[in-house]
Amino acid sequence: MRVLVIEDEPSVASFLKKGLCEASFAVDMADNGVDGLRMALTNTYDTIVLDLMLPGMDGFSILREVRVREVTTPVICLTARDAVDDRIKGLDLGADDYLAKPFSFSELLARIRALLRRGQELHANPITIGDLTVDVVARSVHRGGRRIDLSPTEYSLIEYFARNIGQVLSRTMILEHVWDINHDPMTNVIDVHINRLRKKVDNGFDPPLIHTIRGAGYVLRNDRT
Ligand code: CA
C-alpha cells in the first residue's frame, strides 16, 4: 500500500516516513503544498496524510483541489490540538479523518488501516485464501499452518494481492501500490520480487495461488474452489 505524506515539519516528516516504511508502506514525501498537490494529482495513492499548515499552499486548498479533480483517495488531516474549526472545515472539504498533533504513531496506523478497509470490500482479518492466511494487523503470513518469512517488499506484495483476491493486477498497478516514487521503471523489479514471493508462498504447497496472466499481470486466486 502506498502513502503520500505532505508535511513540512522535518521532525514529524521523518517520524512518519520511518514508521510507515517499517509498517511496509511505500512512502512518498512532500515538504510543501505545491509539490504535495502535484504528487497527489499525478500518482496513485492508497492514503494521503495531509498537514494543514504548509508553505506554498495550505492543506485546505490541497484538499479542495484533489476533490474537485475527483481524486477519491482517503485523506487524513493532521491538525493542531484544539483546532476544532480546522477539523470541521477539513471534514467538510472531503477529508476522511483527522488526527490532532501530537499523536501516537500506532493511532495513525490504526486509522490508516480503517480507511483502507473502508475503500474496499470489507475484509475479515486475517484474509484467507485456500490454506494461505495474511494477517494485515500482525503483518504475518502463514500457509498450511506454517509461518512464511517475507521481506518487507514481499509482504507488501502479498498484502496487495490479498486485498484484491481474484483481480488481475497489472505491473503498473503493482508498481503504483507497492513501490514509492523512487523506483526505476525500466527494471524488472516486480517480476524479480514476485518470483521470490512465489517460491516462498507456492513452492511445496498445492495448489499454486499466484498466477501469471500473460500480457496482463498477476492474480492471487484459488482455482480449486
Ligand atoms: Ca506544518
Boltz pocket constraint, residues with backbone or C-beta under 6 A from the ligand:
constraints:
  - pocket:
      binder: B
      contacts: [[A, 7], [A, 8], [A, 9], [A, 51], [A, 52], [A, 53], [A, 54]]
      max_distance: 6.0
